[in-house]
Amino acid sequence: MRWVQFFRWDRPGHGLVSPNEFIPVLEDTGLIVPVGEWVARTALMQRLSMQHTVPDSFVISVNVSSQELHTANYVNRIRALLEETGAHPDWLEIEITESGLVENGNTTLEQFFNLKSLGLKLSIDDFGTGYSSLSYLRQFPVDTLKIDQAFVREISHAQDALLIVKSIIGLAKAMNLSVVAEGVETLIQKRILSQEGCDEIQGYYFSRPLSVTALTKLLETPAPFSQLIDSHD
């Protein structure tokens, strides 16, 4: 079970701002590195506060830009955050997009192995849209493939999208990787993915983004996630 850490900027006078709007600005200004460190620290502290509420298998996934990943001391900073917070490495999953995976391939590969040595989980986000070759997938020590929502959105009425999703699930299974479908919004999508053997789903069908307070309240209810899913079936 994983919880994906999404941050929205609550800008005074403007309301919530999507990461799609402010992340490019952070990358252009170089602020993505300190902000990314703050995100990772906050996520680990939040996971630590939930350790008596959630099972040990509850993982927080943090999206990381390739710019962060390629800083010289990135792995050391993650190691320091684990030591600072006392969080277990198994609780943290680092996500990088498929396109980010192939940028500076050798450096990224080295960073992935270094992160893996810390005991973290690693996943490829938006898989199927980044045009990476399968040779990259064979080399990188990843745990999870996340199917891009552009394909998931179309699986109930577009045969080519369904075939791509089935192929990605089959590829993941053959390589002993877990597979997550992004952007699941309807019951029919959920049922198709379940029939095809997808391990987990992510999207509005499961839940809209929650604040830490709302998530904690949900987790304190009996069997929260099974009730949430079963109530829609």
C-alpha positions in Angstrom: 0.0 0.0 0.0 1.4 3.4 -1.0 0.5 7.0 -0.4 1.6 9.4 -3.0 2.8 12.7 -1.6 1.3 15.5 -3.7 1.8 19.1 -2.6 -0.3 22.0 -3.7 0.7 25.6 -3.0 -1.9 27.4 -1.0 -1.1 30.8 -2.4 -2.7 33.7 -0.3 -5.4 35.4 -2.4 -5.2 32.7 -5.1 -6.1 29.4 -3.5 -4.5 26.1 -4.3 -1.9 26.0 -7.2 -1.2 22.8 -9.0 2.4 21.4 -9.0 2.2 21.5 -12.8 2.3 25.2 -12.5 4.9 25.9 -9.9 7.3 22.9 -10.3 8.7 24.3 -13.6 9.3 27.6 -12.0 11.2 25.9 -9.1 13.3 24.0 -11.6 14.1 27.2 -13.7 15.2 29.1 -10.6 17.1 26.2 -9.0 14.8 26.2 -5.9 13.6 22.7 -6.7 16.5 21.2 -4.7 15.8 22.9 -1.3 12.0 22.5 -1.8 12.5 18.9 -2.8 14.4 18.3 0.4 11.7 19.9 2.4 9.1 17.7 0.7 11.0 14.5 1.5 11.6 15.6 5.2 7.9 16.5 5.6 6.8 13.2 4.0 9.0 11.2 6.3 7.9 13.0 9.4 4.2 12.5 8.4 4.9 8.8 7.9 6.6 8.6 11.3 3.6 10.2 12.9 1.4 7.4 11.4 3.5 4.4 12.5 1.0 3.3 15.1 -2.0 3.8 12.7 -0.9 2.2 9.5 0.8 -1.2 8.7 4.5 -1.4 8.1 3.8 -1.9 4.4 2.4 1.6 4.1 4.8 3.5 1.8 5.0 7.2 1.0 5.9 7.9 -2.7 7.7 11.2 -3.3 8.1 12.5 -6.8 11.6 13.7 -7.6 12.7 15.8 -10.5 15.8 14.7 -12.5 17.4 18.0 -11.5 17.3 16.9 -7.9 18.4 13.4 -8.6 21.5 14.7 -10.5 22.8 16.9 -7.7 26.1 15.5 -6.5 25.0 15.1 -2.8 21.4 13.9 -3.4 21.9 10.4 -2.0 23.8 11.8 1.0 20.9 14.2 1.7 18.4 11.4 1.6 20.6 9.4 4.0 20.8 12.3 6.3 17.0 12.8 6.3 16.5 9.1 7.2 18.9 9.5 10.1 17.4 12.9 11.2 13.8 11.6 11.2 14.5 8.1 12.3 12.2 6.8 9.5 12.7 3.4 8.1 14.0 3.3 4.5 11.2 0.8 3.6 8.7 3.6 4.2 10.0 5.8 1.3 9.6 5.3 -2.4 11.3 7.6 -4.8 9.5 8.3 -8.1 11.0 9.6 -11.3 9.3 9.9 -14.6 10.3 7.7 -17.5 11.7 10.7 -19.5 13.7 11.7 -16.4 15.1 8.2 -16.3 16.9 8.5 -19.6 18.4 12.0 -18.9 22.1 11.6 -18.1 21.5 7.8 -18.1 24.7 6.7 -16.6 24.5 9.2 -13.7 20.9 8.3 -13.1 21.7 4.6 -13.1 24.5 5.2 -10.5 22.1 7.3 -8.3 19.5 4.6 -8.5 21.9 1.9 -7.2 23.1 4.3 -4.5 19.5 5.0 -3.4 18.7 1.3 -3.5 21.6 0.6 -1.2 19.9 2.8 1.4 16.9 0.4 1.4 14.5 2.7 -0.5 11.9 1.6 -3.0 12.2 3.0 -6.6 9.5 3.5 -9.2 9.1 4.8 -12.7 6.3 7.3 -13.0 4.2 8.0 -16.2 5.5 4.8 -17.8 4.6 4.4 -21.4 5.1 8.0 -22.5 8.8 8.6 -22.1 10.1 6.6 -25.1 12.8 4.8 -23.1 14.2 1.6 -24.5 13.6 -1.7 -22.6 17.4 -1.9 -22.1 17.1 1.0 -19.6 14.4 -1.0 -17.8 16.6 -4.0 -17.6 19.5 -2.0 -16.1 17.7 0.0 -13.4 17.0 -1.5 -10.0 13.3 -0.4 -9.9 10.5 -1.9 -7.9 7.4 -0.5 -9.6 6.1 0.7 -12.9 3.3 3.3 -12.8 1.1 3.3 -16.0 0.5 6.8 -17.3 -3.0 8.0 -16.8 -3.3 8.9 -20.5 -3.7 5.1 -21.3 -5.7 4.3 -18.2 -8.3 7.0 -19.1 -9.0 5.3 -22.4 -9.1 1.6 -21.5 -12.9 1.2 -21.4 -13.4 2.4 -25.0 -10.1 2.4 -26.9 -8.7 -1.0 -27.8 -5.2 0.4 -28.5 -5.0 1.9 -25.0 -6.2 -1.4 -23.4 -3.6 -3.3 -25.3 -0.9 -0.9 -24.1 -2.0 -1.2 -20.5 -2.2 -5.0 -20.8 1.3 -5.1 -22.3 2.8 -2.9 -19.5 1.2 -5.1 -16.8 2.5 -8.2 -18.6 6.0 -6.7 -18.8 6.0 -5.7 -15.1 4.9 -9.2 -14.1 7.5 -10.8 -16.3 10.2 -8.7 -14.6 8.9 -9.3 -11.1 7.9 -5.6 -10.7 4.7 -4.3 -9.1 2.5 -2.2 -11.3 0.3 0.8 -10.4 -2.4 2.4 -12.7 -2.6 6.2 -12.4 -5.7 8.3 -13.0 -8.3 5.6 -12.2 -11.6 7.4 -12.0 -14.4 4.9 -12.8 -15.6 1.5 -11.6 -15.2 0.0 -15.1 -11.6 1.1 -15.3 -11.0 -0.4 -11.8 -12.6 -3.7 -12.9 -10.7 -3.9 -16.1 -7.4 -3.3 -14.3 -8.2 -5.9 -11.7 -9.0 -8.4 -14.3 -5.7 -7.8 -16.0 -3.8 -8.3 -12.8 -2.8 -4.7 -12.0 -1.5 -4.6 -8.4 -2.7 -1.1 -7.2 -4.7 1.8 -8.5 -4.3 5.5 -7.9 -6.8 8.2 -8.7 -10.1 9.9 -7.9 -12.0 6.5 -7.9 -9.9 5.6 -4.8 -9.8 9.1 -3.3 -9.3 12.7 -4.1 -6.2 14.3 -2.6 -6.5 14.5 1.2 -4.9 16.8 3.8 -2.8 15.0 6.4 -5.6 15.7 8.9 -8.2 14.2 6.7 -6.0 11.2 5.9 -5.2 10.5 9.5 -8.9 10.7 10.4 -9.7 8.2 7.6 -6.9 5.8 8.7 -8.4 5.8 12.2 -11.6 4.3 11.0 -12.0 0.5 10.9 -10.6 -1.0 7.7 -10.7 2.4 6.0 -9.5 1.5 2.5 -11.4 -1.7 2.0 -14.6 0.1 2.9 -13.7 2.9 0.6 -13.2 0.6 -2.4 -16.0 -1.9 -1.6 -18.6 0.8 -1.2 -18.1 1.7 -4.9 -18.6 -1.9 -6.1 
